[in-house]
Amino acid sequence: MKRPFQWIDRATLWEIYTTLLILPVGFVLYRLYADMGLAAVYYVGIPFAFISAMMMLYYKSRQLNSYLQKTSEIGHELTGRLKESEVMDLFISRLVKLLPIDFTYIYDVIDQEKIKMSRFYKVQQQQNIPQFFLEKGESISGAVLQQRKALQYHRRDQWKKQNQEGIPEEGESLISLPVFRNDEIVSVITVVSKEKRAFEKFQYMIVDILSNYLVIAMENAKNYEETKNQSERCPLTNLYNYRYFEEQLEQTFQIQQNINRPLSLILLDIDHFKSVNDTYGHQSGNEVICTLADWLVEMIGGEGVVARYGGEEFVIMLPDYSVEESFQLADKVRRKIASKKIILQEHMLGDKEESLVLTASIGVASYPEHCEQPLELVRHADRAMYMGAKQKGRNKVAVYQSNKALAE
């Protein structure tokens, strides 16, 4: 299992201590047996049995306290993660280090009627898994969903008569338990070991405690991601908003300066957008903005960052793009917008679908040719758009350097 191994550990020391205790007791028992017969067993054996039981309880309590301390530390680690994927990966990695686990299955509950496998780990390594579902009551994990309680088995012959879908053939010991959120099961966690009686009763309790930590951590991460997304995204188009874009622009600008690489900005404004609102209604105006946002994301892809600048304006940041490359991309965007029809569903002219073709005026500015500060990049692209494209007849691309349209 590639786990660290020590020749002398806590278990070895306990063996030495107990051996040193047993040897003199055995010698005394032998001498008394020679003199007293079987009565010696009563006088020596009974007290020794009590002492052994007390030592065993002491060792178990020390072991349990150690597990509880590690569990508490893992709980603090989980609640400190801000992404749901990070929380889940950390949970699995800590769990397999804490317990003798060979296989770990994480199922997400769908409509309280079936579960879908979302993660599968084999000896601390995440495996690629196909789409895998279990119906309610199917196999052990599905039975946990149906019965709403955990199941634990110490050896394979205790559960071999059940449907074994999703359980490895070499598995022996097994713990499967539900994860609750607001009295509803949201996940099922199943851990399997190749060894018989691998999990003690208190280890089942540890898994249960960690699953509760997991629920809290996942909820915190989900809330954080939702709040973060709301603060960074435009609620209408799901593009980045300008506040977030401005932060990214400053950071990217600094990086490009340090590595002496160009950075370009494209600013786009829809021509005659007010007439769309006046003719078809504001709902149709929103349709136009959302459609254009989707087109921009599709065209730019991973080459840059697209954000809604405000109203009917959009801004695109392009790291490592020169002036010429940015102009070519901007003109490609302009031509696509002018050549495609937008179908309006929610307009105020009636039930029949309406279509329209729009144009856009675009301004381009680049570092280091046109500016030395990130905000100057925005201002220059804005000026190029209005002075070089809008005032020159619209449906044009203008570069700040000359302030006149370079393509029609």
Backbone torsions as a table, in degrees:
resi	resn	phi	psi	omega
1	MET	NA	2.1	177.1
2	LYS	59.1	35.8	176.4
3	ARG	-96.4	151.6	180.0
4	PRO	-63.1	141.9	-176.1
5	PHE	-124.7	137.8	177.3
6	GLN	-123.1	136.2	176.6
7	TRP	-70.6	-37.5	179.2
8	ILE	-120.1	110.2	177.9
9	ASP	-129.9	-167.4	-177.3
10	ARG	-61.5	-39.4	-179.5
11	ALA	-64.6	-39.6	178.5
12	THR	-62.2	-42.9	179.7
13	LEU	-63.2	-39.3	177.3
14	TRP	-63.6	-38.3	176.9
15	GLU	-61.6	-40.9	179.6
16	ILE	-65.6	-45.5	-179.4
17	TYR	-60.9	-46.8	-177.4
18	THR	-67.3	-35.3	177.8
19	THR	-64.6	-43.0	178.1
20	LEU	-63.5	-28.8	178.4
21	LEU	-79.3	-38.5	-175.5
22	ILE	-70.9	-38.1	-175.6
23	LEU	-58.1	-52.3	178.7
24	PRO	-66.6	-35.0	178.4
25	VAL	-65.0	-40.7	177.4
26	GLY	-63.1	-39.6	178.3
27	PHE	-64.6	-43.7	178.4
28	VAL	-61.9	-43.1	179.3
29	LEU	-60.9	-39.7	179.5
30	TYR	-63.3	-44.2	-178.7
31	ARG	-66.4	-41.9	-179.7
32	LEU	-68.9	-35.4	179.2
33	TYR	-64.1	-37.6	178.0
34	ALA	-64.1	-32.3	-177.9
35	ASP	-92.9	-36.6	-170.2
36	MET	-113.3	-12.5	-177.9
37	GLY	79.8	-145.8	-175.4
38	LEU	-66.0	-20.7	178.4
39	ALA	-61.0	-26.1	179.7
40	ALA	-63.4	-32.1	178.7
41	VAL	-61.6	-39.8	-179.9
42	TYR	-66.1	-45.9	-175.2
43	TYR	-70.6	-31.2	-177.6
44	VAL	-105.1	-41.8	-173.7
45	GLY	-66.7	-43.2	-177.9
46	ILE	-63.7	-50.6	177.2
47	PRO	-59.8	-38.2	-179.8
48	PHE	-66.2	-36.9	177.7
49	ALA	-62.9	-41.6	177.3
50	PHE	-63.4	-42.0	179.7
51	ILE	-64.0	-41.7	179.0
52	SER	-62.9	-42.0	178.9
53	ALA	-63.1	-41.7	179.2
54	MET	-64.4	-41.1	178.5
55	MET	-65.3	-38.4	179.0
56	MET	-64.2	-43.4	177.8
57	LEU	-63.6	-38.4	178.9
58	TYR	-63.6	-44.3	179.6
59	TYR	-64.2	-42.6	179.2
60	LYS	-62.0	-40.8	-179.8
61	SER	-66.4	-39.7	177.1
62	ARG	-63.7	-41.3	179.5
63	GLN	-64.2	-44.1	179.4
64	LEU	-63.7	-42.7	178.6
65	ASN	-61.6	-37.8	178.5
66	SER	-64.5	-43.3	178.5
67	TYR	-64.0	-42.1	-179.2
68	LEU	-65.4	-37.4	177.7
69	GLN	-64.7	-44.7	178.0
70	LYS	-64.6	-37.1	177.9
71	THR	-62.4	-42.4	178.0
72	SER	-62.7	-41.5	178.4
73	GLU	-63.5	-41.1	178.1
74	ILE	-64.1	-39.4	178.1
75	GLY	-59.1	-42.5	178.0
76	HIS	-65.6	-38.3	177.7
77	GLU	-63.8	-42.5	-178.1
78	LEU	-62.7	-46.0	-177.3
79	THR	-69.9	-12.9	178.6
80	GLY	-87.4	-8.4	178.9
81	ARG	-85.9	144.7	-173.6
82	LEU	-110.0	-1.0	177.6
83	LYS	-122.8	140.9	-177.1
84	GLU	-61.9	-39.8	179.8
85	SER	-64.7	-38.7	178.6
86	GLU	-66.3	-39.0	179.0
87	VAL	-61.6	-47.0	-177.5
88	MET	-66.3	-43.1	179.9
89	ASP	-64.7	-40.1	178.1
90	LEU	-65.9	-40.9	178.7
91	PHE	-57.7	-47.9	-178.2
92	ILE	-66.1	-44.9	-176.9
93	SER	-62.7	-38.7	179.5
94	ARG	-74.6	-34.9	-177.7
95	LEU	-66.5	-43.3	-177.9
96	VAL	-72.7	-20.5	174.1
97	LYS	-80.2	-29.2	-176.9
98	LEU	-81.0	-35.4	-174.5
99	LEU	-123.7	157.6	-179.1
100	PRO	-77.3	72.9	-173.8
101	ILE	-106.3	134.6	176.4
102	ASP	-105.0	-32.1	-178.5
103	PHE	-135.3	138.4	178.0
104	THR	-132.4	130.5	179.9
105	TYR	-121.8	131.6	174.7
106	ILE	-117.8	122.1	179.3
107	TYR	-114.0	137.4	171.9
108	ASP	-97.2	137.1	-177.9
109	VAL	-84.0	133.8	178.7
110	ILE	-116.8	112.7	175.6
111	ASP	56.5	24.8	178.3
112	GLN	58.3	14.4	-178.5
113	GLU	-120.7	-20.0	177.8
114	LYS	-150.9	163.7	178.9
115	ILE	-127.1	147.2	-179.4
116	LYS	-119.8	129.9	178.9
117	MET	-70.1	122.1	-179.4
118	SER	-105.5	-25.4	179.0
119	ARG	-147.4	144.0	175.5
120	PHE	-139.2	121.9	179.5
121	TYR	-116.9	137.1	176.3
122	LYS	-124.6	109.8	-178.6
123	VAL	48.8	60.1	173.3
124	GLN	68.7	11.9	178.0
125	GLN	-120.3	123.7	179.0
126	GLN	-72.6	134.4	-178.3
127	GLN	-107.9	147.3	172.4
128	ASN	-72.4	129.1	-175.1
129	ILE	-122.9	146.4	174.7
130	PRO	-79.6	177.5	174.0
131	GLN	-65.3	117.9	-174.9
132	PHE	-135.3	122.7	-177.4
133	PHE	-123.3	151.1	171.2
134	LEU	-128.4	134.0	176.1
135	GLU	-75.8	161.0	176.8
136	LYS	-58.7	123.2	-178.8
137	GLY	92.0	-9.6	-178.4
138	GLU	-85.1	133.0	-178.5
139	SER	56.7	-172.6	-174.9
140	ILE	-73.0	-43.3	-179.1
141	SER	-64.6	-38.6	176.5
142	GLY	-68.0	-33.2	176.7
143	ALA	-65.9	-34.3	176.5
144	VAL	-63.2	-42.0	176.9
145	LEU	-62.3	-41.0	-178.3
146	GLN	-70.2	-44.5	-175.6
147	GLN	-86.3	-12.9	179.4
148	ARG	57.8	34.6	177.2
149	LYS	-151.4	160.0	-176.8
150	ALA	-76.6	155.0	175.8
151	LEU	-127.1	139.8	179.7
152	GLN	-137.4	134.9	179.0
153	TYR	-131.9	142.4	-178.1
154	HIS	-96.2	-18.1	178.9
155	ARG	-155.5	161.5	-170.5
156	ARG	-65.3	-35.6	-175.8
157	ASP	-66.9	-9.7	176.5
158	GLN	-78.7	-21.7	-177.4
159	TRP	-131.6	9.2	-176.1
160	LYS	-68.4	-20.6	179.5
161	LYS	-78.6	-14.6	179.3
162	GLN	-81.1	165.8	172.3
163	ASN	-61.7	123.4	-174.0
164	GLN	-103.2	22.3	-179.9
165	GLU	-58.4	126.0	177.8
166	GLY	86.0	3.6	179.8
167	ILE	-110.8	130.1	-178.4
168	PRO	-65.9	147.0	-177.4
169	GLU	-65.5	-30.3	-178.5
170	GLU	-86.2	1.5	-179.0
171	GLY	-70.8	144.6	177.3
172	GLU	-123.6	-75.3	179.0
173	SER	-78.1	146.1	-174.1
174	LEU	-151.4	137.9	170.7
175	ILE	-128.7	128.2	175.9
176	SER	-132.6	125.7	-176.5
177	LEU	-140.7	151.2	179.0
178	PRO	-83.8	150.9	174.5
179	VAL	-112.5	118.5	-174.0
180	PHE	-99.0	145.6	168.9
181	ARG	-141.8	118.9	-177.0
182	ASN	54.2	44.7	176.5
183	ASP	65.9	15.6	174.4
184	GLU	-120.9	141.1	179.0
185	ILE	-76.7	122.9	-179.8
186	VAL	-107.1	-21.3	179.6
187	SER	-151.0	160.2	171.7
188	VAL	-128.0	126.5	180.0
189	ILE	-109.4	125.7	179.0
190	THR	-125.7	124.5	177.9
191	VAL	-119.6	140.9	-174.5
192	VAL	-132.0	140.6	174.8
193	SER	-121.3	149.3	177.0
194	LYS	-77.5	-15.1	-177.3
195	GLU	-91.8	146.3	173.6
196	LYS	-74.6	143.9	178.8
197	ARG	50.1	43.2	-178.2
198	ALA	-75.8	-25.6	-175.2
199	PHE	-112.4	124.6	174.7
200	GLU	-85.7	171.3	-175.4
201	LYS	-62.0	-41.8	-177.8
202	PHE	-70.2	-24.1	177.1
203	GLN	-71.5	-33.9	171.4
204	TYR	-60.1	-41.6	178.6
205	MET	-62.5	-37.0	178.8
206	ILE	-63.0	-44.9	178.6
207	VAL	-61.0	-40.3	179.9
208	ASP	-64.1	-43.6	178.9
209	ILE	-63.5	-44.0	-179.5
210	LEU	-64.7	-34.2	178.0
211	SER	-65.8	-34.0	175.6
212	ASN	-67.1	-41.6	174.1
213	TYR	-59.5	-39.9	-178.1
214	LEU	-61.3	-43.0	-179.8
215	VAL	-59.9	-46.6	-179.3
216	ILE	-63.4	-44.7	-178.9
217	ALA	-64.8	-40.1	178.8
218	MET	-65.4	-39.9	178.9
219	GLU	-64.8	-42.6	178.0
220	ASN	-63.1	-43.6	-179.7
221	ALA	-64.4	-40.7	179.4
222	LYS	-63.3	-44.9	178.8
223	ASN	-63.3	-39.9	179.7
224	TYR	-64.1	-45.2	-179.0
225	GLU	-64.3	-38.8	178.2
226	GLU	-65.9	-44.1	179.1
227	THR	-64.1	-42.5	179.5
228	LYS	-63.9	-42.0	-179.9
229	ASN	-64.9	-40.5	179.2
230	GLN	-64.8	-35.0	-178.6
231	SER	-78.2	-20.0	-175.7
232	GLU	-104.6	-20.2	-170.4
233	ARG	-110.8	150.0	170.3
234	CYS	-76.2	124.5	-176.1
235	PRO	-65.0	-23.2	-178.4
236	LEU	-82.3	-48.5	-173.0
237	THR	-102.3	-14.9	-174.2
238	ASN	65.8	12.2	169.7
239	LEU	-77.3	165.0	173.3
240	TYR	-62.5	143.2	174.5
241	ASN	-83.0	171.0	-173.0
242	TYR	-70.3	-31.3	179.8
243	ARG	-61.6	-46.6	178.2
244	TYR	-66.9	-41.1	179.7
245	PHE	-59.7	-40.0	179.7
246	GLU	-62.2	-39.7	177.4
247	GLU	-64.6	-44.7	179.6
248	GLN	-65.7	-34.5	179.2
249	LEU	-64.0	-44.2	179.6
250	GLU	-63.2	-44.0	-179.6
251	GLN	-65.9	-44.8	-179.1
252	THR	-67.1	-37.8	178.7
253	PHE	-60.3	-43.3	179.5
254	GLN	-63.1	-42.0	179.0
255	ILE	-63.2	-46.1	-178.5
256	GLN	-64.8	-34.1	175.8
257	GLN	-64.6	-44.3	-176.5
258	ASN	-64.9	-35.7	-177.6
259	ILE	-98.5	3.8	177.0
260	ASN	57.2	50.0	178.8
261	ARG	-121.1	152.9	-177.0
262	PRO	-74.9	161.2	175.3
263	LEU	-144.7	126.1	-177.9
264	SER	-118.9	157.6	-179.4
265	LEU	-133.3	134.6	175.4
266	ILE	-116.0	126.5	177.4
267	LEU	-115.0	127.0	-172.2
268	LEU	-125.1	136.4	178.1
269	ASP	-132.1	133.0	179.6
270	ILE	-74.0	130.4	-179.1
271	ASP	-75.7	138.7	174.9
272	HIS	52.9	40.3	-177.3
273	PHE	-69.2	-29.5	-179.9
274	LYS	-60.5	-35.7	-180.0
275	SER	-67.3	-27.9	176.4
276	VAL	-65.5	-46.9	177.8
277	ASN	-63.1	-41.8	-177.8
278	ASP	-68.3	-35.4	-175.7
279	THR	-85.1	-45.6	-171.9
280	TYR	-107.9	-13.9	-179.3
281	GLY	102.9	160.5	-176.1
282	HIS	-68.0	-28.6	177.7
283	GLN	-63.7	-40.2	176.4
284	SER	-67.4	-35.5	175.2
285	GLY	-59.6	-39.7	177.0
286	ASN	-65.9	-37.5	176.9
287	GLU	-60.1	-43.3	179.8
288	VAL	-61.6	-46.0	-178.6
289	ILE	-62.9	-42.7	179.9
290	CYS	-66.6	-39.9	178.8
291	THR	-63.9	-44.9	179.7
292	LEU	-64.5	-38.7	177.3
293	ALA	-59.8	-42.8	178.6
294	ASP	-64.2	-41.1	178.3
295	TRP	-61.2	-44.3	-178.3
296	LEU	-63.1	-44.4	178.9
297	VAL	-62.0	-39.9	179.9
298	GLU	-65.3	-41.3	-176.9
299	MET	-76.5	-38.4	-176.3
300	ILE	-80.8	-38.6	179.5
301	GLY	57.7	-132.8	-179.4
302	GLY	-91.2	8.5	-178.5
303	GLU	-74.5	-23.9	-177.4
304	GLY	-160.3	-168.3	-178.3
305	VAL	-118.6	126.2	180.0
306	VAL	-105.0	135.0	179.0
307	ALA	-141.1	157.0	174.4
308	ARG	-88.5	118.6	-176.8
309	TYR	-75.8	-32.0	-178.4
310	GLY	146.6	137.6	179.9
311	GLY	60.9	-122.7	-179.7
312	GLU	-102.6	21.4	-178.6
313	GLU	-107.6	144.0	179.3
314	PHE	-130.4	151.1	179.7
315	VAL	-129.5	142.3	-177.9
316	ILE	-128.7	124.8	176.3
317	MET	-100.4	131.0	-174.4
318	LEU	-127.5	91.8	175.8
319	PRO	-64.9	142.6	176.2
320	ASP	68.7	13.9	176.4
321	TYR	-98.3	128.9	175.3
322	SER	-78.4	177.0	178.4
323	VAL	-61.6	-46.4	-176.9
324	GLU	-64.9	-43.5	-179.8
325	GLU	-64.7	-39.9	179.2
326	SER	-66.4	-40.4	178.1
327	PHE	-62.0	-44.1	179.8
328	GLN	-62.5	-41.8	178.2
329	LEU	-66.9	-41.1	179.5
330	ALA	-62.9	-39.6	179.6
331	ASP	-69.4	-34.4	175.2
332	LYS	-62.2	-42.5	177.5
333	VAL	-63.1	-44.4	-179.5
334	ARG	-59.5	-44.8	-177.5
335	ARG	-68.0	-35.6	178.9
336	LYS	-67.2	-42.7	179.6
337	ILE	-61.5	-41.6	-176.9
338	ALA	-73.6	-18.1	-174.6
339	SER	-101.3	-7.8	-175.6
340	LYS	-110.9	143.5	176.7
341	LYS	-88.8	143.9	174.5
342	ILE	-107.4	122.6	-179.0
343	ILE	-90.7	125.4	-179.1
344	LEU	-100.7	124.8	178.2
345	GLN	-98.3	-40.0	-173.5
346	GLU	-105.8	67.2	178.5
347	HIS	-110.8	171.4	-173.6
348	MET	-104.7	17.2	-179.1
349	LEU	-95.4	-5.5	-178.6
350	GLY	141.4	-170.0	-177.3
351	ASP	-85.2	-18.6	-177.5
352	LYS	-73.2	142.5	177.8
353	GLU	-65.0	142.9	176.3
354	GLU	-119.2	147.1	176.7
355	SER	-128.8	151.1	177.3
356	LEU	-149.2	158.3	176.8
357	VAL	-117.4	130.3	-178.5
358	LEU	-114.0	166.4	172.1
359	THR	-126.9	167.7	-179.5
360	ALA	-139.1	146.3	173.3
361	SER	-103.4	135.0	-170.5
362	ILE	-131.2	137.2	174.7
363	GLY	-118.0	145.0	-178.0
364	VAL	-128.1	136.4	172.8
365	ALA	-141.8	151.5	-175.4
366	SER	-139.0	151.8	169.3
367	TYR	-103.5	136.7	11.3
368	PRO	-98.0	1.6	-174.2
369	GLU	-62.0	-36.8	-168.1
370	HIS	-113.9	-8.4	-175.1
371	CYS	-162.5	171.2	175.7
372	GLU	-126.4	-5.0	-179.4
373	GLN	-130.3	150.0	-177.0
374	PRO	-62.6	-40.4	-179.1
375	LEU	-67.7	-29.2	175.4
376	GLU	-63.7	-33.5	179.0
377	LEU	-61.1	-41.9	179.4
378	VAL	-67.7	-46.2	-178.6
379	ARG	-62.1	-40.8	-177.7
380	HIS	-70.7	-38.4	176.1
381	ALA	-65.2	-38.2	178.4
382	ASP	-64.5	-44.0	179.7
383	ARG	-65.7	-39.8	178.4
384	ALA	-62.7	-39.3	-178.8
385	MET	-64.7	-45.5	-176.3
386	TYR	-78.9	-46.7	-175.6
387	MET	-77.5	-36.4	-174.2
388	GLY	-98.0	-18.0	-177.6
389	ALA	-118.2	-54.1	-177.9
390	LYS	-62.8	-49.8	-175.1
391	GLN	-77.1	-8.7	178.8
392	LYS	-100.3	11.9	174.5
393	GLY	117.1	-0.9	178.8
394	ARG	69.2	174.2	-177.3
395	ASN	52.4	47.0	-178.4
396	LYS	-139.2	164.1	172.6
397	VAL	-117.2	131.0	-179.7
398	ALA	-128.0	141.1	176.6
399	VAL	-103.0	141.2	-173.5
400	TYR	-59.5	-34.9	-172.3
401	GLN	-56.1	-40.1	-177.7
402	SER	-107.6	-15.0	-179.4
403	ASN	57.1	33.9	174.3
404	LYS	-144.2	157.5	-174.1
405	ALA	-65.8	137.4	177.6
406	LEU	-108.6	-9.2	177.6
407	ALA	-151.8	151.7	179.9
408	GLU	-126.6	NA	NA
